[in-house]
Amino acid sequence: MKNVGLFFLAVAVFCAYFFRDPERNTVFSDDEIACPADGTVLSIKTEDDPNSVVVRIFLSIFDVHVQRSTVNGKIGEIFYNKGTFLFADHPDANKNERNLIQIFKNGDPSYFAHVEQITGAIARRIESWRHTGMDVKIGERIGLVRFGSQVAVYLPKEKVRVIVKEGQKVQGGITVLALWK
């Protein structure tokens, strides 16, 4: 019976650790784009849209899983897509269940820094805490993906200079992801 109690205590401690949500009051300049999530940069490349660059970040179970706004702006549409449930660091994880939150810098659609929340193979839970038309501040909490997951940021290729590197550890609301040109 003692082992069962220790097991449940360990699970409770892990969940408290996993769902932590630290305060982050970093100040960004107007030309900076904030990283939306804690984790490791998986890739930086052009994918389906030749006018966008996509930065993919893998969140391990040890990373904070709260996503934050990339810029001061306005929430556009939010698109939810059912999908597969591959591990979040798999090359085809962009086909997993996901939620794309459009964020337009100062409401201008030509200056976007969209955040896509992507589930992993285990938990499959996405929460978006913002709605279309809402104003957001850079670094403000916008959602959560539970347990192992991935976050992608879509940026206008000709208007930004990505400064993070593949393999780099980043922190949401602290690390500068890119700069507006």
C-alpha positions as semicolon CSV with decimal commas, in nm:
position;residue;x (nm);y (nm);z (nm)
1;M;0,000;0,000;0,000
2;K;0,292;0,231;0,077
3;N;0,428;0,184;-0,279
4;V;0,091;0,280;-0,430
5;G;0,089;0,600;-0,223
6;L;0,443;0,683;-0,333
7;F;0,347;0,622;-0,695
8;F;0,053;0,864;-0,677
9;L;0,268;1,119;-0,494
10;A;0,530;1,095;-0,771
11;V;0,260;1,141;-1,038
12;A;0,119;1,444;-0,853
13;V;0,465;1,603;-0,818
14;F;0,539;1,542;-1,188
15;C;0,204;1,696;-1,295
16;A;0,266;2,001;-1,075
17;Y;0,610;2,036;-1,235
18;F;0,478;1,980;-1,586
19;F;0,193;2,232;-1,562
20;R;0,408;2,506;-1,413
21;D;0,350;2,849;-1,559
22;P;0,630;3,086;-1,457
23;E;0,589;3,462;-1,474
24;R;0,792;3,613;-1,756
25;N;0,799;3,990;-1,776
26;T;1,059;4,039;-2,047
27;V;1,053;4,368;-2,236
28;F;1,090;4,344;-2,614
29;S;1,163;4,621;-2,863
30;D;0,920;4,687;-3,149
31;D;1,147;4,512;-3,403
32;E;1,169;4,187;-3,202
33;I;0,955;3,875;-3,237
34;A;0,931;3,670;-2,919
35;C;0,967;3,295;-2,904
36;P;0,622;3,149;-2,822
37;A;0,740;2,836;-2,638
38;D;1,012;2,669;-2,436
39;G;1,196;2,389;-2,611
40;T;1,452;2,307;-2,878
41;V;1,445;2,452;-3,230
42;L;1,389;2,156;-3,466
43;S;1,397;2,333;-3,802
44;I;1,391;2,670;-3,976
45;K;1,274;2,646;-4,336
46;T;1,024;2,732;-4,604
47;E;0,751;2,468;-4,624
48;D;0,424;2,479;-4,822
49;D;0,403;2,859;-4,858
50;P;0,712;2,997;-5,039
51;N;0,646;3,341;-4,884
52;S;0,674;3,215;-4,524
53;V;0,953;3,081;-4,311
54;V;0,854;2,827;-4,045
55;V;1,039;2,782;-3,716
56;R;0,951;2,451;-3,546
57;I;1,015;2,405;-3,174
58;F;1,000;2,068;-2,994
59;L;0,872;2,074;-2,635
60;S;0,988;1,779;-2,427
61;I;0,795;1,672;-2,118
62;F;1,044;1,875;-1,913
63;D;0,971;2,207;-2,088
64;V;0,704;2,461;-1,990
65;H;0,408;2,396;-2,222
66;V;0,237;2,736;-2,212
67;Q;0,250;2,926;-2,542
68;R;0,292;3,303;-2,555
69;S;0,219;3,573;-2,810
70;T;0,502;3,645;-3,052
71;V;0,414;4,015;-3,107
72;N;0,190;4,297;-2,991
73;G;-0,110;4,258;-3,215
74;K;-0,451;4,123;-3,286
75;I;-0,570;3,763;-3,306
76;G;-0,698;3,677;-3,654
77;E;-0,868;3,347;-3,727
78;I;-0,800;3,035;-3,524
79;F;-0,794;2,714;-3,727
80;Y;-0,829;2,374;-3,560
81;N;-0,738;2,062;-3,759
82;K;-0,780;1,702;-3,658
83;G;-0,484;1,495;-3,757
84;T;-0,256;1,207;-3,673
85;F;-0,079;1,154;-3,341
86;L;0,287;1,101;-3,423
87;F;0,558;1,184;-3,172
88;A;0,607;1,562;-3,165
89;D;0,969;1,545;-3,283
90;H;0,879;1,328;-3,585
91;P;0,942;1,495;-3,925
92;D;0,573;1,452;-4,019
93;A;0,437;1,585;-3,687
94;N;0,303;1,884;-3,881
95;K;0,024;1,644;-3,985
96;N;-0,077;1,590;-3,620
97;E;-0,378;1,745;-3,452
98;R;-0,308;2,118;-3,441
99;N;-0,442;2,463;-3,375
100;L;-0,317;2,764;-3,574
101;I;-0,356;3,102;-3,405
102;Q;-0,310;3,391;-3,648
103;I;-0,140;3,690;-3,487
104;F;-0,100;4,013;-3,682
105;K;0,149;4,271;-3,557
106;N;-0,050;4,582;-3,468
107;G;-0,342;4,434;-3,667
108;D;-0,154;4,452;-4,002
109;P;-0,206;4,125;-4,198
110;S;0,120;4,170;-4,391
111;Y;0,315;4,150;-4,062
112;F;0,222;3,814;-3,913
113;A;0,376;3,583;-3,658
114;H;0,128;3,294;-3,641
115;V;0,160;3,031;-3,369
116;E;0,063;2,671;-3,440
117;Q;0,010;2,438;-3,145
118;I;0,072;2,073;-3,240
119;T;-0,003;1,769;-3,026
120;G;0,223;1,471;-2,977
121;A;0,151;1,100;-2,953
122;I;0,046;1,087;-2,588
123;A;-0,180;1,356;-2,445
124;R;-0,354;1,508;-2,748
125;R;-0,489;1,814;-2,570
126;I;-0,472;2,169;-2,707
127;E;-0,607;2,475;-2,528
128;S;-0,636;2,815;-2,691
129;W;-0,701;3,095;-2,442
130;R;-0,762;3,369;-2,700
131;H;-1,037;3,439;-2,955
132;T;-1,059;3,608;-3,293
133;G;-1,038;3,987;-3,265
134;M;-0,867;3,995;-2,925
135;D;-0,566;4,219;-2,871
136;V;-0,253;4,050;-2,734
137;K;0,074;4,176;-2,593
138;I;0,409;4,020;-2,676
139;G;0,487;3,743;-2,427
140;E;0,124;3,717;-2,307
141;R;-0,011;3,365;-2,254
142;I;-0,222;3,242;-2,547
143;G;-0,258;2,867;-2,491
144;L;-0,127;2,532;-2,380
145;V;-0,042;2,197;-2,538
146;R;-0,030;1,917;-2,284
147;F;0,271;1,687;-2,250
148;G;0,512;1,627;-2,543
149;S;0,429;1,865;-2,826
150;Q;0,554;2,098;-3,096
151;V;0,496;2,464;-3,170
152;A;0,553;2,619;-3,514
153;V;0,583;2,990;-3,590
154;Y;0,498;3,119;-3,940
155;L;0,667;3,445;-4,042
156;P;0,670;3,653;-4,364
157;K;0,996;3,542;-4,524
158;E;1,089;3,878;-4,682
159;K;1,010;4,083;-4,369
160;V;1,203;3,899;-4,097
161;R;1,549;3,779;-4,006
162;V;1,535;3,464;-3,792
163;I;1,810;3,477;-3,529
164;V;1,763;3,145;-3,349
165;K;1,949;2,839;-3,478
166;E;1,847;2,475;-3,521
167;G;1,926;2,281;-3,204
168;Q;1,911;2,594;-2,985
169;K;1,724;2,582;-2,653
170;V;1,469;2,865;-2,637
171;Q;1,227;3,005;-2,378
172;G;0,881;3,141;-2,451
173;G;0,842;3,507;-2,370
174;I;1,219;3,542;-2,310
175;T;1,412;3,441;-2,623
176;V;1,406;3,668;-2,929
177;L;1,309;3,440;-3,220
178;A;1,346;3,686;-3,508
179;L;1,374;4,054;-3,599
180;W;1,157;4,258;-3,833
181;K;1,363;4,398;-4,122
